Amino acid sequence: MSLDVRKYGYGWAVFEGGKPVTPELSQKHLAENRRDRIAIERQRRPRNCLRCEAEFVSTGPGHRMCNHCRAVAGGVDPQMVP
């Protein structure tokens, strides 16, 4: 289901499937930031590093190398490490 920001009470909240998933927030941009953090957190899961195959917690599909391998690859190809 998708997350969306709507008016809620006297403020704003993040909704999923018609139900609020956050408390009332005073400003719309605060609710939008919370929505973005929730979406990112939901993408986190264990993955295997493409270089050394060690398991690490990935923040999403674009994060496929562990921190050690990202640091090593950073000196080799700047396009590989954002």
Buried (B, 14 or more C-beta within 10 A) or exposed (E): EEBBBEEBEEBBBBBBEEEBBBEEBEEEEBBBBBBEEBEEEEEEEEBBBEBEEEEBEBEEEEBBBBEEBBEBBEEEEEEBBE
